[in-house]
Amino acid sequence: MKDTDGQLLQSFATDRDEDAFRLLAKRHLGLVFHTALRRTGNRPLAEEICQNVLLAMARKSGTLAKEPGCLPGWLHRATLYEASKAMRAESSYQRRKQQGQDETAADADANFTDPAWCEALPHLDLALDKLPEADRRIILLHYFEGHPFPRIAERLGKNLTAIQKQSQRALEKLSRILRTKGIALSVTALGAGLATQTAKAVPEALVHSASSFAIAGSTTPFAFSLTAMLASKSKVIVPLALLLLASPLVLQQFAIAGERTRLQSLRDSLVLSNKTSGSGDSRNALHASTATTSGSLDIMVLAKEQADAERIGGETQRRFYAKLKALDKDTLASLIRKTGAAPLGKEKKVHLTGALLATISESDPGLGVAAAVAGLPEGPVLADIIFETGVDTTLSGWAGKDPAAAIAWFRGAKDLPKLNSRPSNFTGLDSPNGRERLETYLVHGLIISTASHAASYLGDLPEAERLQLIEKTIQNLCLANMRDALPGDWLAPYLQIVRDIVPREEQEQMVAKLGSGTDWKSLTQVLAGAGASPTETATLARSVVQMEFGRSRMNRWHYGNPVPLDPGIIGCLEELVPGRGQEIIAEARTAADRAGFQEAADLLTKVRAGSALPESHVFWMLTGQTDLSSHFAEALELAGRIENPELRQETINRLNAKAKVYSAP
């Protein structure tokens, strides 16, 4: 028996295949149980919720089988609904939740002690439920059910790069939602925390009992309900009697409703038949809708189809992307340009452009990049749209396949006014504009695939501009690493570029920046085969440990709870640089303190100089992730300049709260 979700659901719906249902339960009950446990904080209540959710899945198996791609999202939302009902019904819920806090805490990974994550955990599921359906599906599949991105891409019929981009966007949206709850959790920390939720097991006994409950309840729902009611308190007898008296009328209404649905279905079929009778069968009509001219494809209709495909998933999504793949590349390029100019909201514009670009990039990435840049609207969010649609990574891939053509295109487009408008942001940090973002990804693609072209391109630039571009390109490595978009052998070509292009006196500093592309757990693997010298190895190791100290400083500033250095780091360092482990740790600690001091000074300088900054931006800058403990008096003084009295007091309160937990023993 084949075991996709759709096949298992259909097997249970049509043949009452209990083995198929139990396999479904075993596959997805981890998501249901741990969601229920996070929401209720009580294990017995979570187990009861599991039974109710599986019962609902059993009764709706026929409907769910038609769109099996929606199953994880449906289960998550059904669990939230059942948890809400259970908490309302549980009169002593608050007492039980207090008793169950240890169980909720135990649900987090014992090895993941980021206090920001622990604070976010009770709010996680409601925040997830606010994501668009397509984003929520990918988060659930990747982080909660443990599917790798290539498998998700195959399952959804989408391009791997598009899936990785969508996952990154979903994490950013989730981080913003949590921020509205007062939880400052970076995208990196959020991804690391979600990774601890992957494929959590549930007791085999719970799988058996919950699935047996659901199978029994769905097989004979009325008898099952009757048995359950009789087993409860005696006060249900009167309602039960009324129910028995009313049941014939209820069954009659169900029959009438069923006949109405059947008649409406017949009417719809006749209408569709009349519409297509003059142009062949419905299959020919579908092919006609994917003709190779874009004139017959309305962008607004296409955007709605794409939104529906992402929301519904499953076969609807596969049909939509098959429709795009049937278009020739010139049609796709035309649609990309039209989408950029269409009166769509940013999110719909981003999603449709991204889908079209991912499709055309399989055959002609250069044409797709050119069409996207030509069509996207000018404005301060252009750089964000370039990132969110995948124009940057498509250019990077194009540079790897046809470096000369990619370089020639960029040199012709880089002076476009739209690419040089400065983006707006509230972080106080310098964000890249469209040209800078595209150029760093162009250089990244050249370095990874054709180092000689990279050296030639960089060598044509003035030295100061060349070094700045290399540094900005390296800064993208952290993001690429988080997306799982770095090839395993990325370090060797980057080291070679640094040796060939960067002046000797600045090479150590540039090598240290390469540490952003990895972490201490992956460092040994990244260095394998990279040809790093002992000095380069020590520099990279020091950089990676420095980042660990930086995270610890941030946690102490936010929560008064610095994350201790993982004992495994010592073993890693001794393996890479024998006899120098403790020395490197001491150097990394000093460097982290120095960098933290400078980061705080730079941020406060930007606040002091930014007289035109909205006060809400000043609030986020002063109360964000930067450790201001070394400049606390100056931060308070700047907070006192905020004119809005409520916002001023909130900023001061938050700063004082941070200082209090920071100084606590």
Secondary structure, 3 states (H helix, E strand, C coil): CCCCHHHHHHHHHHHCCHHHHHHHHHHHHHHHHHHHHHHHCCHHHHHHHHHHHHHHHHHCHHHHHHCHHHHHHHHHHHHHHHHHHHHHHCCCHHHHHHHCHHHHHHHCCCCCCCHHHHHHHHHHHHHHHCCCHHHHHHHHHHHHCCCCHHHHHHHHCCCHHHHHHHHHHHHHHHHHHHHCCCCCCCHHHHHHHHHCCCCCCCCHHHHHHHHHHHHHHHHCHHHHHHHHHHCCCHHHHHHHHHHHHHHHHHHHHHHHHHHHHHHHHHHHHHHHHHHHHHHCCHHHHHHHHCCCCHHHCCHHHHHHHHHHHHHHCHHHHHHHHHHHHCCCHHHHHHHHHHHHHCCCCHHHHHHHHHHHHHHHCCCCHHHHHHHHHHHCCCCCCHHHHHHHHCHHHHHHHHHHHCHHHHHHHHHHHCCCHHHHCCCCCCCCCCCCCHHHHHHHHHHHHHHHHCHHHHHHHHHCCCHHHHHHHHHHHHHHHHHHHHCCCCCCCCHHHHHHHHHHHCCHHHHHHHHHHHHHHCCHHHHHHHHCCCCCCHHHHHHHHHHHHHHHHHHHHHHHHHHCCCCCCCCHHHHHHHHHCCCCHHHHHHHHHHHHHHHHHHHHHHHHHHHHHCCCCCHHHHHHHHHCCCCCHHHHHHHHHHHCCCCCHHHHHHHHHHHHHHHHHHHCC
